[in-house]
Amino acid sequence: MRTDFQILDADPRDIYQLLTSVVVPRPIAWVSTLTSDGVVNLAPHSFYNVACATPPIVAFSSVGKKDTLRNVLDTGEFVVNLATAPMLDAVNNSSARFASDESEVRHLDIEMEPSLSVAPPRVAGSPVAIECRLHSTHELGDSTLILGDVTTISIKDEVMVDGHPEFALLEPLARLGKNEWGVRPEVLSVPRPVRPEDIG
């Protein structure tokens, strides 16, 4: 047996809850931006992924017209900070509705540091920061897809093993359904399949 949800007949809020419960785990873009007046904004966005490798482009969606979206449109820059397990409380608390002229960073006492190639600062405690300049935006119903050209990827040496970021050391957070978070999932290493004609 299955329960089928017909989109045209369903409450959009129910569909949101369903999608965020089954499209899991979702990586979190902890996005730092600046207002046009220089106020630092920091907010988590769980509709996030890599959009292109060459050139490197990352994408996240703003559900509704949030401060992050306005700041990106005003300044053309943002930083994606990796949200990690030790930072769970700070990441979650930064999702609260602050006034647009109030800084989550100041209220939550989150240490920031200068970025290398963009004006918005990055989270000092995050092991990875992806600095971006706005590529484009696309309106999608109640959301806006934001694409960013990656200008710098900054990774702390302590999470690198043999020149590559180590998942276990990164300890990335993921969003699941309801109020659930994914923390330190089990990691399996499985080789990519090889075509029979490539063997031997």
Sine and cosine of phi, psi and omega as CSV:
sin_phi,cos_phi,sin_psi,cos_psi,sin_omega,cos_omega
0.00,0.00,0.53,-0.85,0.08,-1.00
-0.71,-0.71,0.39,-0.92,0.19,-0.98
-0.95,-0.30,0.86,-0.52,-0.03,-1.00
-0.97,-0.23,0.73,-0.68,0.01,-1.00
-0.93,-0.36,0.95,-0.31,0.04,-1.00
-0.99,0.16,0.85,-0.53,-0.14,-0.99
-0.85,0.53,-0.67,0.74,-0.06,-1.00
-0.91,0.42,-0.43,0.90,-0.06,-1.00
-0.99,-0.16,-0.09,1.00,-0.15,-0.99
-0.99,-0.12,0.43,-0.90,0.13,-0.99
-0.95,0.30,0.78,-0.62,0.00,-1.00
-0.81,0.59,-0.54,0.84,0.01,-1.00
-0.92,0.40,-0.58,0.81,0.05,-1.00
-0.93,0.38,-0.64,0.77,0.01,-1.00
-0.90,0.43,-0.66,0.75,0.06,-1.00
-0.85,0.53,-0.74,0.68,-0.01,-1.00
-0.88,0.47,-0.63,0.78,0.01,-1.00
-0.92,0.39,-0.74,0.67,-0.04,-1.00
-0.88,0.47,-0.68,0.74,-0.04,-1.00
-0.97,0.26,-0.21,0.98,0.07,-1.00
-1.00,-0.02,-0.39,0.92,-0.05,-1.00
-0.94,-0.35,-0.37,0.93,0.12,-0.99
-1.00,-0.01,0.99,0.14,-0.15,-0.99
-0.63,-0.78,0.43,-0.90,-0.19,0.98
-0.97,0.24,0.45,-0.89,0.01,-1.00
-0.93,-0.36,0.81,-0.59,0.06,-1.00
-0.91,0.41,0.39,-0.92,-0.08,-1.00
-0.92,-0.38,0.82,-0.58,0.17,-0.99
-1.00,-0.04,0.95,-0.30,0.07,-1.00
-1.00,0.01,0.99,-0.11,-0.26,-0.97
-1.00,-0.09,0.83,-0.56,0.11,-0.99
-0.97,-0.24,0.71,-0.70,0.01,-1.00
-0.65,-0.76,0.13,-0.99,0.09,-1.00
-0.85,-0.53,0.63,-0.78,0.18,-0.98
-0.96,0.29,0.19,-0.98,0.04,-1.00
-0.90,0.45,-0.32,0.95,0.05,-1.00
-1.00,-0.08,0.04,1.00,0.07,-1.00
1.00,-0.02,0.22,0.98,0.06,-1.00
-0.99,0.15,0.74,-0.68,-0.02,-1.00
-0.99,0.16,0.78,-0.62,0.09,-1.00
-0.92,-0.40,0.64,-0.77,0.02,-1.00
-0.64,-0.77,0.87,-0.50,-0.07,-1.00
-0.54,-0.84,0.60,-0.80,0.03,-1.00
-1.00,0.07,0.62,-0.79,0.05,-1.00
-0.73,-0.69,0.87,-0.50,-0.08,-1.00
-0.99,-0.13,0.02,1.00,0.15,-0.99
-0.99,-0.11,0.99,0.12,-0.24,-0.97
-0.56,-0.83,0.62,-0.78,0.06,-1.00
-0.18,-0.98,0.05,-1.00,0.14,-0.99
-0.99,0.13,0.75,-0.67,0.00,-1.00
-0.98,-0.19,-0.50,0.86,-0.03,-1.00
-0.38,-0.92,0.57,-0.82,0.01,-1.00
-0.99,-0.11,-0.59,0.80,0.00,-1.00
-0.71,-0.70,0.98,-0.18,0.03,1.00
-0.97,0.25,0.38,-0.93,-0.02,-1.00
-0.94,0.34,0.85,-0.53,0.00,-1.00
-0.68,-0.73,0.75,-0.66,0.12,-0.99
-0.94,-0.35,0.36,-0.93,-0.06,-1.00
-0.66,-0.75,0.62,-0.78,0.18,-0.98
-0.56,-0.83,0.38,-0.92,-0.01,-1.00
-0.94,-0.35,0.67,-0.74,0.16,-0.99
-0.99,-0.11,0.91,-0.41,0.04,-1.00
-0.99,0.12,0.96,-0.29,-0.14,-0.99
1.00,0.03,0.06,-1.00,-0.04,-1.00
-1.00,-0.05,0.99,0.14,-0.08,-1.00
-1.00,-0.01,0.20,-0.98,-0.01,-1.00
-0.85,0.52,-0.63,0.78,0.00,-1.00
-0.83,0.55,-0.74,0.68,-0.01,-1.00
-0.87,0.49,-0.74,0.68,-0.01,-1.00
-0.87,0.50,-0.68,0.73,-0.02,-1.00
-0.91,0.42,-0.66,0.75,0.02,-1.00
-0.89,0.45,-0.67,0.74,0.02,-1.00
-0.91,0.41,-0.59,0.80,-0.03,-1.00
-0.96,0.28,-0.61,0.79,-0.14,-0.99
-0.94,-0.34,-0.40,0.92,0.00,-1.00
0.97,0.23,0.30,0.96,-0.04,-1.00
-0.61,-0.79,0.46,-0.89,0.11,-0.99
-0.30,-0.95,0.26,-0.97,0.06,-1.00
-0.79,-0.61,0.76,-0.65,0.14,-0.99
-1.00,-0.10,0.91,-0.41,0.03,-1.00
-0.99,-0.17,0.71,-0.71,0.02,-1.00
-0.93,0.36,0.82,-0.57,0.05,-1.00
-1.00,0.06,0.82,-0.57,-0.11,-0.99
-0.90,-0.44,0.29,-0.96,-0.04,-1.00
-0.82,0.58,-0.69,0.72,0.01,-1.00
-0.90,0.43,-0.29,0.96,-0.04,-1.00
-0.99,-0.15,0.20,0.98,-0.12,-0.99
-0.79,0.62,-0.76,0.65,-0.04,-1.00
-0.89,0.46,-0.69,0.72,0.00,-1.00
-0.91,0.42,-0.67,0.74,0.01,-1.00
-0.89,0.46,-0.74,0.67,-0.01,-1.00
-0.90,0.45,-0.71,0.70,-0.03,-1.00
-0.91,0.41,-0.47,0.88,0.00,-1.00
-0.96,0.27,-0.12,0.99,0.05,-1.00
-1.00,0.08,-0.09,1.00,0.03,-1.00
-0.90,0.43,0.38,-0.93,-0.03,-1.00
-0.99,0.10,0.99,-0.11,0.11,-0.99
-1.00,-0.01,0.43,-0.90,0.12,-0.99
-0.89,0.46,0.49,-0.87,-0.10,-1.00
-0.88,0.47,-0.40,0.92,0.01,-1.00
-0.99,-0.13,0.16,0.99,0.06,-1.00
-0.95,-0.30,0.61,-0.79,-0.04,-1.00
-0.98,-0.19,0.84,-0.55,0.10,-0.99
-0.85,0.53,-0.60,0.80,-0.02,-1.00
-0.85,0.53,-0.71,0.71,-0.02,-1.00
-0.95,0.33,-0.70,0.72,-0.04,-1.00
-0.92,0.40,-0.58,0.81,-0.07,-1.00
-0.99,-0.15,0.01,1.00,0.04,-1.00
0.83,0.55,0.78,0.63,0.03,-1.00
-0.99,-0.11,0.83,-0.56,-0.03,-1.00
-0.96,0.27,0.74,-0.67,0.03,-1.00
-0.89,-0.46,0.27,-0.96,0.07,-1.00
-0.60,-0.80,0.37,-0.93,-0.02,-1.00
-0.90,0.44,0.60,-0.80,0.14,-0.99
-0.99,0.14,0.20,-0.98,-0.05,-1.00
-1.00,0.03,-0.64,0.77,-0.17,-0.99
-0.84,-0.55,-0.05,1.00,0.02,-1.00
-0.71,-0.71,0.27,-0.96,-0.06,-1.00
-0.97,0.24,-0.64,0.77,0.01,-1.00
-0.87,0.49,0.70,-0.72,0.01,-1.00
-0.97,0.26,0.24,-0.97,0.03,-1.00
-0.93,-0.37,0.32,-0.95,0.00,-1.00
-0.96,0.28,0.87,-0.50,-0.10,-0.99
-0.88,0.47,-0.58,0.81,-0.06,-1.00
-0.99,0.11,-0.14,0.99,0.00,-1.00
-0.98,0.20,0.69,-0.72,-0.03,-1.00
-0.96,0.29,-0.30,0.95,-0.03,-1.00
-0.67,-0.75,0.70,-0.71,0.11,-0.99
-0.75,-0.66,0.78,-0.63,0.03,-1.00
-0.94,-0.35,0.96,-0.28,-0.04,-1.00
-1.00,0.09,0.70,-0.71,-0.13,-0.99
-0.67,-0.74,0.49,-0.87,0.23,-0.97
-0.92,-0.40,0.59,-0.81,-0.09,-1.00
-0.86,0.50,0.81,-0.58,0.12,-0.99
-1.00,0.01,-0.82,0.57,-0.01,-1.00
-0.18,-0.98,0.24,-0.97,0.13,-0.99
-0.77,-0.63,0.44,-0.90,-0.02,-1.00
-0.65,-0.76,0.84,-0.55,0.02,-1.00
-0.97,0.25,0.79,-0.62,0.00,-1.00
-0.72,-0.69,1.00,0.05,-0.02,-1.00
0.88,0.48,-0.85,-0.53,-0.04,-1.00
-1.00,0.06,0.09,1.00,-0.06,-1.00
-0.82,-0.57,0.30,-0.95,0.09,-1.00
-0.81,-0.59,0.83,-0.55,0.07,-1.00
-0.99,0.12,0.81,-0.59,-0.02,-1.00
-0.92,-0.38,0.84,-0.54,0.05,-1.00
-0.95,-0.31,0.72,-0.69,-0.03,-1.00
-0.82,-0.57,0.76,-0.65,0.13,-0.99
-0.96,0.28,0.84,-0.55,-0.02,-1.00
-0.97,0.24,0.81,-0.58,0.01,-1.00
-0.97,-0.24,-0.54,0.84,0.00,-1.00
-0.49,-0.87,0.67,-0.74,0.18,-0.98
-0.90,-0.43,0.91,-0.41,-0.05,-1.00
-0.95,-0.30,0.86,-0.51,-0.07,-1.00
-0.81,-0.58,0.75,-0.66,0.02,-1.00
-0.94,0.34,0.64,-0.76,-0.06,-1.00
-0.86,0.51,-0.52,0.85,-0.11,-0.99
-0.94,0.33,-0.20,0.98,0.05,-1.00
-0.97,-0.24,0.10,0.99,0.00,-1.00
-0.99,-0.10,0.70,-0.71,0.10,-1.00
-0.76,-0.65,0.88,-0.48,-0.03,-1.00
0.81,0.58,0.67,0.75,0.07,-1.00
0.97,0.22,0.22,0.98,-0.05,-1.00
-0.69,-0.72,0.64,-0.77,0.04,-1.00
-0.89,0.47,0.73,-0.68,-0.01,-1.00
-0.99,-0.10,0.84,-0.54,-0.09,-1.00
-0.82,0.57,-0.72,0.69,-0.05,-1.00
-0.88,0.47,-0.52,0.85,0.02,-1.00
-0.99,0.16,-0.48,0.88,0.04,-1.00
-0.94,0.35,-0.61,0.79,-0.03,-1.00
0.78,0.63,0.79,0.61,-0.07,-1.00
-0.94,0.34,0.60,-0.80,0.13,-0.99
-0.99,0.13,0.43,-0.90,0.12,-0.99
-0.66,-0.75,0.52,-0.86,0.07,-1.00
-1.00,-0.07,0.63,-0.78,0.07,-1.00
-0.89,-0.46,-0.48,-0.88,0.02,-1.00
-1.00,0.07,0.18,-0.98,0.04,-1.00
0.75,0.67,-0.81,-0.59,0.03,-1.00
-0.97,-0.22,0.40,0.92,-0.10,-0.99
-1.00,0.00,0.57,-0.82,0.05,-1.00
-0.80,-0.60,0.55,-0.83,0.11,-0.99
-1.00,-0.10,0.81,-0.58,-0.04,-1.00
-0.75,-0.66,0.79,-0.62,0.07,-1.00
0.74,0.67,0.89,0.46,0.01,-1.00
-0.94,0.33,0.33,-0.94,0.08,-1.00
-0.92,0.40,0.64,-0.77,-0.02,-1.00
-0.91,-0.42,0.78,-0.63,0.09,-1.00
-0.90,-0.44,0.63,-0.78,0.06,-1.00
-0.95,-0.31,0.90,-0.43,-0.05,-1.00
-0.80,-0.61,0.85,-0.53,0.00,-1.00
-0.89,0.46,0.50,-0.86,0.10,-0.99
-0.92,0.39,0.53,-0.85,-0.01,-1.00
-0.93,0.37,0.47,-0.88,0.02,-1.00
-0.91,-0.42,0.71,-0.71,0.04,-1.00
-0.92,0.38,0.61,-0.79,0.00,-1.00
-0.81,0.59,-0.59,0.81,-0.04,-1.00
-0.95,0.31,-0.24,0.97,0.02,-1.00
-1.00,-0.02,-0.12,0.99,-0.03,-1.00
-1.00,0.06,0.68,-0.73,0.07,-1.00
1.00,0.05,0.00,0.00,0.00,0.00
